[in-house]
């Protein structure tokens, strides 16, 4: 029983990893001055900087915007990963035990 469950967990984890790679997050800051495209597996896919919205002589502001932007996108990734992981755990639980997933938060 547990061997099958553990094997299924490994398969489900691989499936979860692939699903996270396919979920794309778009985040922007400062009215679109800087934007990022990242997948839920926390891989950066693209950055865009709108040169009309950024003063090229103000590198400190750009650095601050990038820091905030990346942190916001990573937070979204973590939230999505938690939701998808919870779904996976519920699918793995034998029927009648799926209520156990609510015990920890």
C-alpha positions, -999 to +999 in steps of 0.1 A: +000+000+000+027+025+010+049+015-018+022+024-043+015+056-024+052+067-025+056+058-061+025+079-069+039+108-048+070+108-070+049+108-102+026+135-088+057+156-078+070+154-113+036+163-127+034+193-102+069+205-113+058+204-150+025+222-142+044+249-123+066+255-153+035+259-175+019+286-153+031+320-163+029+350-140+030+386-154+038+413-129+045+450-135+053+480-113+052+517-116+024+518-142+042+493-164+076+509-163+091+475-155+076+441-159+085+405-154+073+373-168+080+343-146+067+308-143+054+294-111+086+272-109+103+306-102+121+307-135+124+342-150+112+341-186+114+378-195+120+413-182+107+444-200+118+480-192+098+508-207+125+534-216+099+561-218+090+555-181+124+552-167+150+579-163+182+561-175+203+583-152+184+571-122+198+536-118+190+535-081+153+538-089+154+511-115+173+488-090+146+494-064+118+488-089+134+455-100+139+443-064+102+450-056+090+435-088+110+403-084+099+399-048+062+404-058+065+378-085+082+353-062+055+358-037+029+350-063+049+319-073+049+307-037+012+312-034+005+293-066+029+265-056+011+261-023-023+259-039-011+234-065+007+213-038-025+213-017-045+200-047-019+173-052-020+162-016-058+160-017-056+138-048-032+115-031-052+110+001-072+078+002-109+086+002-122+094+037-088+108+048-088+140+026-100+160+056-066+155+072-050+181+049-069+208+069-052+198+102-021+219+096-035+252+085 
